[in-house]
Amino acid sequence: MQRIIEEKLVEWKNDQFRKPLIVSGARQVGKTYSIKEFGQKYYNKFHLLDLERNPELNNIFKQDKNPKRIISELELFLNDNISIESDLLFFDEVQNSPEALASLRYFFEEIPKLNLIVAGSLIEFALKDISFPVGRVETLTIHPMNFFEFLNATNSSFLSNNLFKPFDEIPNNFHSIILEELKKYFIVGGMPEAVNTYIKTNSFIDVIKIQKNLLNTYVQDFSKYAGKSDKNCLLEVLFSTAKNVGNQTQYSKLADGFSNQTIKNAYNLLLSAKIISKIQSIDPSGTPLGASAKNKKFKTIFIDIGLMNVACELNQSNELLNYNIMNIYKGALAEQFVGQEFISSNIDSLYYWARESKSSTAEVDYVFSKNGKIFPIEVKSGPSGRLKSMHLLLEKYNNIKLGYVLSTAEYSILAEQKLIFLPIYFANRFSTFGANLHED
């Protein structure tokens, strides 16, 4: 299954100022697969060293941080030569060797032409125990497959190609057909193993079994957090965040019988493991938006819409295909989908807006900035007249010229209300067209 991440890896390879690359991401999102495919496709040789399966390799990095000695000893282990300029060297599950992570700066300084990638699922935990080589490495995060990748993987490349055409060139029957495919994605999600299972079996029941196993894998990983958080608290927070997508996150409501500090620790560990993402509330009066981000007011997005389904114990039979996707789980699945698409794209920092007023509540689901412009996005099933929060935001902040509404409706513009309606499946298009989206 071809992943968009390949394009970013090729950019890294072709950069004359390339640095060792740290690839992170939650378990089972396709890190090893993507890097292996990239290495075999673009290099003379691909050398994989798994630091979890071969813990004895850690001794090579413990002796000292001399990169030339390390390369020589790795060649002995591999029983193969490593060409500095034409081969790719890959350290997998590198979180098991903080010493290997610490050595990256010396590879950059002494063997700058080496093509070196390291990856792991819990890298953030290992980085806390070493002096991070700032300025001497690059970082890249792999996420679950987005809707575009899902369409390509399921032999729907004709549909995926239409996602990025000018609106007036999209076929007339495209809208209804792709909404049916989107319903399937709402069930299958973007975890590669789940997608691959759906491709092979065309069975949602088989997919759900895989998703349950993936969630169990995350739960089993909790033992690796020993000493950092209470395992039972972690378990409750994991499932509670999935069930509260779309709502403001309150630590006290994520788990019972634990202190807020214990719950907060558990929440932060899930963030570090990239199982959840925090969406903070901001004041959109200017950029950078992060300058006004509120640490105590935030929402949470789950790692994957398919895993969210299982965690929430939603009805995932074929009947789900007959529902209005905007209304499933009170609209939370639609909001999860949009947030997941944004996070998997080039939108670096995602926020939302909530009115600061005791007399009334108002909230716009997502806000981000790109190329100096601010984009407020609502995920709604209702008509424009019910978009009170969006209208309030546009009236209050003159610096914001347009509001965007993602729904199952077709593309349209209400210039007098400063609104653009986009089909929800175009969520990923924001990252591609950025500030010129409204000019297509």
Helices and strands as residue ranges (DSSP letters): H 5-14, E 21-24, H 31-42, E 45-50, G 55-57, H 58-63, H 67-78, E 87-92, G 94-96, H 98-102, H 104-110, E 115-120, H 123-127, E 138-141, H 147-153, H 157-162, G 167-169, H 174-188, H 192-201, H 204-221, G 222-225, H 231-243, G 251-253, H 260-272, E 276-281, G 289-292, E 294-302, H 305-311, G 318-322, G 328-331, H 332-344, E 351-354, E 363-370, E 373-379, G 384-386, H 388-396, E 403-407, E 412-414, G 415-417, E 419-423, G 424-426, H 429-433, G 434-439
